[in-house]
Each structure stands twice: as C-alpha cells, then as structure tokens.
C-alpha cells in the first residue's frame, strides 16, 4: 500500500501511479538497457529520495497529487542509499532523468 503523505493515493489512475512510485522507491524494477555497442546490460529503475512538493490547487485534474520524486534513476544494482540526484544524474542525463525536464 502507498504512503498517502508522499505519493498520490486516490482512485482514477492516481492511486495506481502511487503504487508504482512506491515500488520504484522501495525495491526498484529490473530492466535491460541497450548500450552503444548493441549489448544488453541489466539495470534497476528507481526514483530519487528527493521529492517535488506541489502547491495546493482546486483543479480536479491534480486532486490527490501532493508530490512526486524529482527524478528517475537507472542503476547497475539497487541500493537503498544511492537515491540522491546530485550523486547519480550526470549533466548529459547519464544515470537518470529529472521529471521536470520532460516536455
């Protein structure tokens, strides 16, 4: 179950997003990444411990969404202590992506 103070927890798709973010944060999701030499490499997708807190609004589209992680990370192996943006995401996006940069 999700922590409603950090992640969304209402019906209509937002609850499911909260469950997915909690899984990313707590255990990561194993994936394969294709490198520049056309070789598959195992990685773990997880999210940053740092979060963006949103301003309260009466807009129904954002009801129940109080915050989200600052970024998505792809790590060689999951470690609960390695979820800091500054130490993982490179300037060219190596190691992760900031959600705020997605258009």
Backbone as numpy.savetxt, mean C-alpha at the origin, in Angstrom:
# Nx Ny Nz CAx CAy CAz Cx Cy Cz
-9.94 -9.13 9.98 -10.78 -7.95 9.98 -9.90 -6.70 9.98
-10.40 -5.61 9.47 -9.60 -4.40 9.34 -9.69 -3.52 10.57
-8.73 -2.64 10.72 -8.72 -1.65 11.78 -9.37 -0.39 11.22
-10.59 -0.07 11.64 -11.35 1.02 11.03 -10.76 2.40 11.31
-9.83 2.51 12.25 -9.23 3.81 12.51 -8.12 4.12 11.52
-7.62 3.11 10.82 -6.54 3.33 9.87 -7.01 3.13 8.44
-7.77 2.09 8.21 -8.19 1.75 6.86 -9.71 1.81 6.75
-10.22 2.00 5.52 -11.67 2.07 5.32 -12.35 0.78 5.77
-13.59 0.89 6.24 -14.28 -0.31 6.72 -15.79 -0.25 6.49
-16.24 0.41 5.43 -17.68 0.44 5.16 -17.97 -0.39 3.92
-19.24 -0.69 3.69 -19.64 -1.49 2.54 -19.53 -0.70 1.25
-19.72 -1.39 0.12 -19.69 -0.73 -1.17 -18.31 -0.69 -1.78
-17.45 -1.66 -1.48 -16.12 -1.70 -2.07 -15.04 -1.13 -1.19
-15.38 -0.18 -0.35 -14.38 0.43 0.51 -13.91 -0.57 1.56
-14.84 -1.37 2.07 -14.48 -2.39 3.07 -13.49 -3.39 2.48
-13.74 -3.82 1.24 -12.85 -4.76 0.59 -11.46 -4.16 0.39
-11.40 -2.88 0.07 -10.12 -2.20 -0.08 -9.38 -2.19 1.25
-10.10 -1.97 2.33 -9.50 -1.99 3.66 -8.91 -3.35 4.00
-9.62 -4.40 3.66 -9.13 -5.76 3.90 -7.86 -6.02 3.10
-7.85 -5.58 1.83 -6.68 -5.77 0.98 -5.48 -4.99 1.53
-5.68 -3.75 1.94 -4.58 -2.94 2.49 -4.03 -3.56 3.77
-4.92 -4.12 4.59 -4.48 -4.77 5.82 -3.61 -5.99 5.51
-3.99 -6.75 4.48 -3.18 -7.91 4.09 -1.82 -7.46 3.55
-1.81 -6.43 2.71 -0.53 -5.88 2.24 0.36 -5.51 3.41
-0.22 -4.83 4.42 0.56 -4.34 5.55 1.05 -5.47 6.46
0.20 -6.44 6.75 0.53 -7.44 7.76 1.38 -8.59 7.24
1.21 -8.99 5.98 1.96 -10.15 5.49 2.53 -9.98 4.09
2.07 -8.99 3.36 2.52 -8.83 1.98 1.88 -9.85 1.06
2.05 -9.65 -0.23 1.52 -10.56 -1.24 2.65 -10.93 -2.19
2.93 -12.23 -2.31 4.02 -12.71 -3.16 3.66 -12.53 -4.63
4.59 -11.98 -5.42 4.40 -11.77 -6.85 5.71 -12.09 -7.58
5.64 -12.18 -8.89 6.84 -12.30 -9.72 7.00 -11.04 -10.53
8.25 -10.55 -10.62 8.57 -9.32 -11.35 9.53 -9.69 -12.48
9.25 -9.17 -13.66 10.13 -9.42 -14.81 11.21 -8.34 -14.84
12.48 -8.77 -14.77 13.56 -7.78 -14.74 13.97 -7.38 -16.16
14.97 -6.51 -16.27 15.40 -6.00 -17.58 16.08 -7.07 -18.44
16.46 -8.19 -17.81 17.08 -9.30 -18.55 16.07 -10.40 -18.88
14.79 -10.06 -18.79 13.68 -10.98 -19.08 13.66 -12.20 -18.17
14.07 -12.02 -16.93 14.05 -13.10 -15.94 13.04 -12.75 -14.85
12.31 -13.77 -14.40 11.34 -13.55 -13.34 12.03 -13.56 -11.98
11.69 -12.59 -11.15 12.25 -12.49 -9.81 11.11 -12.42 -8.80
11.20 -13.21 -7.71 10.16 -13.13 -6.68 10.26 -11.83 -5.90
9.13 -11.23 -5.61 9.06 -10.02 -4.81 7.83 -10.12 -3.90
7.77 -9.26 -2.90 6.62 -9.19 -2.01 6.07 -7.78 -2.08
4.78 -7.65 -2.41 4.12 -6.35 -2.41 3.63 -6.05 -1.00
3.91 -4.87 -0.52 3.44 -4.42 0.78 3.21 -2.92 0.72
2.71 -2.35 1.77 2.46 -0.91 1.82 3.29 -0.29 2.94
3.49 1.01 2.84 4.28 1.73 3.83 3.56 1.85 5.17
4.33 1.99 6.21 3.74 2.23 7.54 3.22 3.66 7.61
3.87 4.59 6.92 3.41 5.97 6.90 2.08 6.06 6.14
1.19 6.89 6.63 -0.12 7.03 5.98 -0.40 8.50 5.67
-1.25 8.71 4.67 -1.81 10.03 4.38 -3.17 10.08 5.06
-3.38 11.08 5.88 -4.68 11.27 6.55 -5.45 12.31 5.76
-6.69 11.97 5.41 -7.51 12.84 4.58 -8.35 13.77 5.43
-8.68 14.93 4.85 -9.58 15.86 5.52 -10.99 15.29 5.50
-11.74 15.58 6.54 -13.14 15.13 6.59 -13.95 15.85 5.51
-14.89 15.12 4.93 -15.74 15.70 3.89 -17.14 15.10 3.99
-18.12 15.81 3.48 -19.49 15.29 3.42 -19.77 14.61 2.09
-18.77 14.56 1.22 -18.91 13.92 -0.09 -19.11 12.42 0.09
-20.22 11.89 -0.37 -20.56 10.48 -0.20 -19.54 9.54 -0.84
-18.84 10.01 -1.87 -17.86 9.16 -2.55 -16.69 8.78 -1.63
-16.42 9.60 -0.62 -15.26 9.36 0.24 -15.65 8.95 1.65
-16.90 8.65 1.85 -17.38 8.28 3.18 -16.67 7.02 3.66
-16.10 7.07 4.85 -15.42 5.91 5.42 -13.95 5.82 5.10
-13.46 6.70 4.23 -12.04 6.67 3.89 -11.35 7.79 4.66
-10.67 7.41 5.72 -10.00 8.39 6.57 -8.52 8.55 6.23
-7.90 7.47 5.71 -6.47 7.49 5.44 -6.11 6.37 4.48
-4.89 6.44 3.97 -4.36 5.35 3.15 -2.84 5.36 3.29
-2.19 4.23 2.99 -0.72 4.21 3.04 -0.14 5.21 2.04
1.05 5.73 2.31 1.67 6.68 1.38 2.18 6.01 0.12
2.51 4.72 0.20 3.06 4.09 -0.99 2.95 2.58 -1.01
3.18 2.02 -2.18 3.24 0.59 -2.42 4.70 0.21 -2.60
5.14 -0.85 -1.93 6.54 -1.27 -1.99 6.64 -2.66 -2.57
7.71 -2.94 -3.32 8.01 -4.30 -3.73 9.39 -4.64 -3.16
9.40 -5.63 -2.29 10.60 -6.01 -1.55 11.08 -7.40 -1.96
12.38 -7.65 -1.77 12.90 -8.98 -2.06 12.36 -10.01 -1.09
12.20 -9.62 0.18 11.53 -10.49 1.14 10.81 -9.62 2.17
9.74 -10.15 2.72 8.92 -9.39 3.66 9.64 -9.26 4.99
9.66 -8.04 5.48 10.21 -7.76 6.81 9.34 -6.68 7.43
8.83 -6.95 8.61 7.91 -6.00 9.24 8.57 -4.67 9.57
9.89 -4.63 9.61 10.58 -3.39 9.97 10.96 -2.54 8.77
10.77 -3.03 7.56 11.23 -2.32 6.36 10.13 -1.61 5.60
9.22 -0.97 6.26 8.12 -0.34 5.53 8.21 1.17 5.54
9.40 1.72 5.55 9.58 3.16 5.56 9.84 3.67 4.15
9.12 4.70 3.75 9.26 5.24 2.39 10.68 5.70 2.10
11.25 6.48 2.99 12.56 7.09 2.76 13.65 6.05 2.50
13.55 4.91 3.13 14.60 3.91 2.99 14.37 2.93 1.84
13.21 2.95 1.22 12.89 1.96 0.19 12.73 2.56 -1.21
11.90 3.56 -1.37 11.57 4.09 -2.70 12.68 5.00 -3.20
13.26 4.64 -4.33 14.29 5.47 -4.95 13.69 6.64 -5.71
14.54 7.57 -6.10 14.06 8.77 -6.81 13.41 8.44 -8.15
13.81 7.33 -8.78 13.24 6.95 -10.07 12.18 5.86 -9.93
11.71 5.64 -8.70 10.65 4.67 -8.48 11.13 3.26 -8.20
12.43 3.06 -8.07 12.94 1.72 -7.78 12.53 1.32 -6.37
11.89 0.18 -6.22 11.50 -0.34 -4.93 10.08 0.00 -4.50
9.41 0.89 -5.22 8.06 1.23 -4.83 7.53 2.44 -5.58
6.33 2.84 -5.19 5.69 3.99 -5.81 4.85 4.72 -4.78
4.85 6.05 -4.85 3.99 6.86 -4.00 2.60 6.89 -4.61
1.56 6.62 -3.82 0.19 6.70 -4.34 -0.13 8.11 -4.82
0.47 9.11 -4.23 0.19 10.50 -4.63 0.70 10.82 -6.03
1.59 10.01 -6.59 2.11 10.27 -7.93 1.29 9.60 -9.03
0.35 8.78 -8.66 -0.49 8.09 -9.65 -1.55 9.04 -10.15
-1.64 9.20 -11.47 -2.64 10.11 -12.05 -3.78 9.35 -12.65
